[in-house]
Amino acid sequence: MNFKNILPIVLWILSACSNPHREKESSVFPDLQGVYLGQKLPGDTVMMFAPGIISTGMEERDAAFVNNGREFFFTRIIDSVYTIFHSEEYDGRWTDPEVASFSGRYDDAEPIFSTYGHGLYFISNRPAEGKPFDKKDFDIWYTYKTLEGWVEPQPLGAPVNTSQMEFFPSVTHDGTLYFGRSDEPNDRSDIYRSRRDEGKFTEPEKLPEIINAAENPFNACIAPDESYLIFCAYRSGSSFGKSDYYISFRDEDDNWSAPVNLGEGINTSGDEYSPHITPGGKYFFFCTNGNPRQFTDPLELIDAGVRTYANAGSFQGRGIPLNGSSDIYWIETHTLIRKLKK
C-alpha cells in the first residue's frame, strides 16, 4: 500500500521552453486506437506507459486492464486524495481518462480486474454501511459493470475484511484472492490468500515465512495461474535503495522459492510499490518514482507522432513525467520471468 509522502528525485528534464525540438503539447486528447491505449508494446525492454497521457507530472500508480486490453483503470492523486481513473476504447478510440463513476470522494486505489467474476476489486477507506468513517481503515471493495454502468461498490466483508487494514487485492484465474493485511499494532503487514468455495471466500491463510519475512512485505501481485508472486519489500541486503520488487515461484505442491530481486532496470534507488500483471499474464506493469532506464530527456519516451497531452494533469500542472512523482512502466513478462527463474 505504502501511502506516504514521496520525495522528488533530481532528474535532468528539458522543458518545452528550453528544448525547441520538443513536440508541441495539445489540449485535445490524442486519437488513440488499439489495445493498451494504442501504445507501442514494450517487448523485453522496460517502457514508460503512455508518457504525457497516463504517466504525467502528477502521481500515478496501479494499472488494471480488462482481459482484452480495451478498458483501463489506474490511480492518480488529486488534491491529496487517491482517486481511481477510467478510460476505455469506445467507437474505435480511447476516451480521455476521467474519475471513475464510483470514485472521487474517499481514498480509492489499487484497482484490479477479476478474470473469475468479471468485476473490479479495489481498496477504499469509505465507510461500510453502519460504520463511522475512519481515514486509516482501508478494506477491499468490489464492483461490476452492467448495461447501465458500474454498480455501487460493496465491501467484501468477513472473512477477508477485518478491523485491521486490508489492501492490494490480486486474483488468480480460479478466483483465489491474494491481499495484504496489517497486524493489530499496525506496524507491519503480511501477505494472505483466500480460496473460493461455493462462491464464497474461505478463511484467509497467511503465506509462509519465506514470503512474510521480517522485512515487512507488502503489495503482492499473483500470476493468473498462481505460478509466481511479485511483491514489494524493504530488504536491506539486496535492495537498490528503498522498497524493491521481489519474485517468488510456486510449485505444484504449494512450495514457494526464495524471493529474488527483479533487478536493475526495474528496481531503482526510489520507491517501488505497485506491481500488476495483465489477466493473460503477458505484461508486467509497475510503478516507481525512480527512473528505471535513466532517461534524461522526456522526448525519448514519446513515440513519433504522439504528442504530450497538456491536459493529462488537467486538475493541476502540465503533463510532463520524470519530475520525481510516481509513473507507470511496463515490460513483457516472458523474458523477465525466464531470466529470474533458476
Secondary structure, DSSP 8 states (H G I E B T S, - for coil): ---S-----------TTT-TTS---BSS-----STGGG----TTS-EESSBTTTB-SS-EEEEEE-TTS-EEEEEEEETTEEEEEEEEEETTEE---EE-TT-SSS-EEEEEE-TTTSEEEEEE----TTS---TT--EEEEEEEETTEE---EE--TTT--SS-EEEEEE-TT--EEEEEE-TTSS-EEEEEE-EETTEE---EE--TTTS-TT--EEEEE-TTSSEEEEEE--TTT-SSSSEEEEEEB-TTS-B---EE--BTTB-SS-B---EE-TTS-EEEEEESS-TT--S-GGGGS-TT---BGGGGTTSS-----SSS-EEEEEEHHHHHHHH--
